[in-house]
């Protein structure tokens, strides 16, 4: 506290007092503090007696008064600059590879005693651990926008302001950091980002400057933001005391499918050995198996679109998916179809909870079942072959599941 006497106006940095709480989108409760620029005025009156006789009361003055009502002594409340910036969601933002304009959200609160402006800088962090996971990738095209309509949600084309021109004492506002996720990002990878808020003079981008030296008659500026230590999630990385800035961290964590595509060949029979130790000779029937799997450790489902297989010119597609039992039945014409003639493809889904019947057999015609053979290409469209059912979207392959396609060819 500092005061000036001798008729010169004096002032102080007014301490917090317990009182009504004003909250404008605030995340916490802050006691109302006397606003800077407020004039505090007091007059003391002395009643006294001399020789037992009451004398005329004397009022005080800053310079000292000997008679009469006196004049009030005044001082002006200074500007106490303080702010907080916190990561809002308490969890990393879940993203997929290649996604753009992904949002992390922060809350800025003016905990000082006067309206202030704020500017922002967002940055990628390198190797920093946030939410217990270390940063391994960077997002690109970092942008900062301020919530203009107070709904707490980033609205593209609506939230266009990149700074706060004026934020009232004890008021809060959401601030959004947007970034683009690299398409090469893998499941579980994390990009950590920071947001720094700097206090400015209202309606300007000019950072406030703390008053140095002796107290003045005007409204002095005092930086009052405290130091902190990093919290468990490192969303508060630890604040520097009295710099009129606040910094908070957040993270984008990739939750993606982990897809593997495997193709294997199994010889079912040949014209001489039948199904006993058959060899890959002309006339042999080979079963191709294409397995598309989504790892159990994946962070998201995959929506399978289509798999296409161009057959080798030295092979002929088996339109009936025969299941040979001997040398005599080792041909597409003489063998018994596993399902029915004209259904040359089998599709199975493993590890799933789909309610449909699997495996299923698909025709070779261009119809709605999702399988088409048009020489030399066998094509399976998963969104048709694996339609929406229960909790599954069309073509969806959840973590821990595999979609397996089978078809036969004969070696020419």
PANUFI-407969 format. One record per residue (C-alpha): residue in one letter; z, x, y. Coordinates in pm, whole numbers, padded with zeros to 5 digits, always signed. Each point is the difference from the previous one (the first is absolute). Layout:
aZXY ...
% end
This chain:
x+00000+00000+00000 x-00083+00133+00346 x+00094-00143+00337 x-00060+00090+00360 x+00268-00058+00256 x+00029+00038+00377 x-00226-00291+00086 x-00290+00115-00220 x-00111-00243-00270 x+00106+00115-00346 x-00124-00098-00347 x+00057+00044-00371 x-00159-00033-00339 x+00160-00323-00105 x+00154-00001-00347 x-00078-00266-00259 x+00223-00305+00023 x+00059-00264-00265 x-00169-00320+00095 x-00281-00240-00076 x-00284+00134-00213 x-00356-00052+00114 x-00257+00037-00275 x-00374-00017+00050 x-00135+00072-00342 x+00275+00258-00044 x+00090+00133-00342 x+00363+00054+00098 x+00256-00119+00250 x+00062+00196+00316 x+00270-00068+00257 x-00136-00082+00343 x+00030+00293+00241 x-00003-00022+00377 x-00355+00047+00120 x-00093+00309+00195 x-00030-00053+00374 x+00290-00244-00002 x+00234+00052+00296 x+00367+00001-00092 x+00217-00105+00296 x+00380+00003+00026 x+00257-00047+00277 x+00370+00074-00037 x+00256-00173+00227 x+00342+00150+00069 x+00301-00212+00094 x+00299+00200+00129 x+00313-00019+00218 x+00166+00236+00252 x+00375-00026+00055 x-00002-00317-00201 x-00260-00159+00221 x-00331-00097-00163 x-00296+00168+00160 x-00361-00111+00029 x-00185+00059-00327 x-00246+00288+00000 x-00329-00012-00187 x-00151+00311-00154 x-00314+00187+00093 x-00184+00294-00151 x+00102+00228+00290 x+00356-00131+00021 x+00109-00290+00220 x+00315-00038+00215 x-00035-00352+00130 x-00170-00330-00067 x-00188-00145-00291 x-00191+00319-00086 x-00337+00027-00170 x-00095-00003-00366 x-00068+00328-00180 x-00322-00013-00204 x-00191+00202-00252 x-00326-00052-00191 x-00036-00009-00381 x-00236+00269-00127 x-00279-00028-00259 x+00131+00072-00349 x-00306+00071-00215 x+00048-00082-00368 x-00224-00133-00276 x-00032-00043-00375 x-00309+00002-00221 x+00034-00106-00362 x-00233-00049-00295 x+00003-00373-00063 x-00090-00080-00360 x+00241+00241-00181 x-00274+00068-00258 x-00328+00191+00011 x-00318-00191+00076 x-00191-00056-00324 x-00369+00087+00033 x-00307+00052-00216 x-00250+00286+00021 x-00264-00049+00270 x+00187-00276+00183 x-00021+00005+00380 x+00226-00101+00289 x+00310-00003-00220 x+00315-00087+00193 x+00345+00153+00022 x+00246-00177+00229 x+00275+00128+00229 x+00248-00167+00235 x+00066+00148+00344 x+00313-00112+00185 x+00093+00084+00357 x+00374+00068-00021 x+00023+00132+00354 x+00102-00194+00308 x-00333-00056+00172 x-00356-00098-00085 x-00212+00291-00118 x-00354+00073-00114 x-00090+00193-00316 x-00291+00203-00133 x-00060+00081-00368 x-00143+00276-00214 x-00068-00040-00374 x-00051+00301-00224 x-00047+00096-00363 x+00290+00189-00154 x-00055+00290-00239 x+00200+00014-00321 x+00278-00216+00144 x+00200-00216-00239 x+00036-00364+00105 x+00142-00268-00229 x+00072+00279-00255 x-00369+00090-00045 x-00163+00308+00152 x-00309-00026+00218 x-00314+00124-00177 x-00288-00160+00193 x-00087-00088+00360 x-00130-00325+00139 x-00273+00014+00262 x-00086-00190+00317 x+00364-00040+00102 x+00046-00266+00268 x+00302-00156+00173 x+00017-00359+00122 x+00278-00209+00152 x+00081-00354-00115 x-00127-00208+00291 x+00084-00351-00121 x+00339+00072-00152 x-00082-00123-00350 x+00090+00332-00162 x-00337+00021-00176 x-00295+00215+00098 x-00284-00222+00121 x-00330+00184+00034 x-00166-00073+00333 x+00322-00151+00136 x+00241+00291-00011 x-00206+00241+00209 x+00261+00163+00225 x+00078+00359-00093 x+00310+00040+00218 x+00286-00210+00135 x-00023-00048+00376 x+00346-00153+00035 x+00272-00085-00252 x+00314-00169+00128 x+00349+00126-00068 x+00106-00082-00359 x-00345-00139-00085 x-00199+00106-00306 x-00367+00013-00089 x-00193+00073-00318 x-00235+00299+00002 x-00272+00044-00263 x-00152+00323-00131 x-00337-00043-00171 x-00173+00248-00228 x-00291+00027-00244 x+00074+00107-00358 x-00234+00257-00157 x-00213-00142-00279 x+00093+00305-00209 x+00371-00088+00007 x+00155-00040-00343 x+00268-00232-00128 x+00347+00093+00125 x-00124+00233+00276 x+00177-00040+00332 x-00089+00060+00363 x+00299+00035+00231 x-00042-00072+00370 x+00222+00023+00305 x+00013-00201+00320 x+00150+00144+00317 x+00093-00220+00297 x+00043+00156+00344 x+00174-00184+00283 x-00209-00042+00315 x+00038-00147+00344 x-00082-00371-00004 x-00373-00078+00024 x-00098+00367-00025 x-00069+00257-00270 x+00222+00250+00180 x+00295+00120-00204 x+00336-00049+00169 x+00168+00313+00133 x+00374+00047-00014 x+00178+00055+00332 x+00139+00351+00029 x+00266+00138+00228 x+00255-00199+00196 x+00024-00376+00012 x-00222-00165+00260 x+00028-00318+00201 x-00297-00155-00183 x-00043-00102-00364 x+00021+00317-00206 x-00147+00027-00351 x+00221+00112-00287 x-00129+00046-00355 x+00256-00156-00234 x-00181-00021-00335 x+00226+00153-00267 x-00077+00246-00277 x-00012-00126-00358 x-00029+00154-00344 x-00278-00094-00238 x+00067-00309-00211 x-00045-00023-00378 x-00361-00120+00015 x-00085+00238+00286 x-00138-00290+00202 x+00236+00135+00264 x-00075+00372-00016 x+00286+00078+00239 x-00014-00051+00375 x+00030+00263+00272 x+00270-00090+00251 x-00085-00086+00359 x-00378+00041+00000 x-00096-00364+00079 x-00202-00008-00322 x+00036-00155-00342 x-00184+00078-00321 x-00026-00187-00331 x-00186+00063-00324 x-00182-00231-00237 x-00236+00042-00294 x-00311-00135-00167 x+00030+00009-00378 x-00308-00042-00216 x+00027-00266-00268 x-00324+00021-00192 x-00145-00062-00339 x-00030+00307-00222 x-00322-00062-00186 x-00135+00184-00301 x-00340-00068-00159 x-00047+00122-00356 x-00309-00035-00220 x+00013+00084-00370 x-00249-00023-00288 x+00090-00095-00357 x-00254+00006-00281 x+00040-00322-00202 x-00254+00061-00275 x-00317+00181-00097 x-00279-00114-00238 x+00107+00243-00275 x+00377+00031+00014 x+00065-00353+00115 x+00349-00019+00152 x+00137+00289-00207 x+00000+00317+00209 x-00310-00109+00193 x-00196+00250+00209 x-00194-00016+00325 x-00346-00013-00152 x-00297-00225+00088 x+00079-00355-00111 x+00373+00049+00050 x+00188-00260+00207 x+00221+00138+00272 x+00268-00199+00177 x+00046+00088+00365 x+00345-00074+00147 x+00055+00001+00375 x+00368-00012+00096 x+00101-00056+00361 x+00375+00043+00043 x+00243-00029+00289 x+00295+00234-00048 x+00345-00147-00050 x+00111+00220+00290 x-00256-00154+00235 x+00124-00165+00317 x-00258-00279+00011 x-00246-00205-00200 x-00369+00078-00001 x-00269-00262+00032 x-00270+00106-00242 x-00350-00084+00111 x-00258+00118-00248 x-00069+00265-00258 x-00359+00096-00072 x-00121+00214-00290 x-00356+00126-00026 x-00070+00052-00369 x-00158+00319-00126 x-00367-00047-00082 x+00067+00127-00352 x+00213-00303-00075 x-00056-00375-00030 x+00248-00264+00111 x+00149-00216-00278 x-00015-00358+00139 x+00229-00136-00274 x+00289+00249-00004 x-00014+00024-00380 x+00292+00113-00213 x-00169+00185-00286 x+00172+00032-00336 x-00252+00208-00194 x-00326+00191+00022 x-00184-00324-00070 x+00156-00173+00299 x-00040+00300+00232 x-00247-00164+00233 x+00004-00248+00282 x-00222-00231-00205 x+00189+00006-00329 x+00357+00054+00116 x+00245-00282+00061 x+00071-00064+00370 x+00362+00059+00090 x-00012-00330+00189 x-00341-00166+00011 x-00364+00092+00038 x-00087+00072+00359 x+00353+00099+00094 x-00041+00374+00020 x+00302+00094+00212 x+00372-00027-00062 x+00257+00014+00279 x+00372+00047-00056 x+00286+00036+00248 x+00312+00181-00114 x+00351+00017+00144 x-00062-00321+00194 x+00162-00340+00031 x-00322-00195+00053 x+00000-00347-00146 x-00367+00009-00106 x-00119+00095-00347 x-00077+00367-00054 x-00191+00165-00148 x-00298-00210+00098 x-00366+00035-00093 x-00269-00003+00264 x-00367-00083-00022 x-00282+00233+00094 x-00163-00253+00234 x+00041-00012+00376 x+00251-00282+00002 x+00349-00072+00132 x+00194+00185-00270 x-00047+00330+00185 x-00204+00203-00250 x-00371+00073+00039 x-00231+00228-00194 x-00326+00089+00168 x-00147+00304-00170 x+00118+00266+00028 x+00306-00125+00191 x+00307-00176-00133 x+00203-00143+00289 x+00338-00172-00006 x+00115-00180+00314 x+00378-00014-00029 x+00056-00269+00262 x-00193-00236-00229 x+00115+00134-00334 x+00365+00009+00116 x+00029-00316+00213 x+00300-00093+00214 x+00285-00144-00206 x+00373-00034+00051 x+00118+00279+00228 x-00326+00192-00044 x-00289+00015+00244 x-00350+00025-00143 x-00061+00350-00133 x+00359+00108+00065 x+00140+00285-00205 x+00371+00043+00057 x+00195+00325-00050 x+00037+00082-00369 x-00305-00204-00106 x-00339+00094-00141 x-00333-00183-00027 x-00200+00110-00302 x-00372-00068-00050 x-00167+00048-00342 x-00370-00007-00096 x-00220+00155-00268 x-00319+00204+00003 x-00221+00125-00280 x-00131+00357+00000 x-00380-00018+00005 
% end
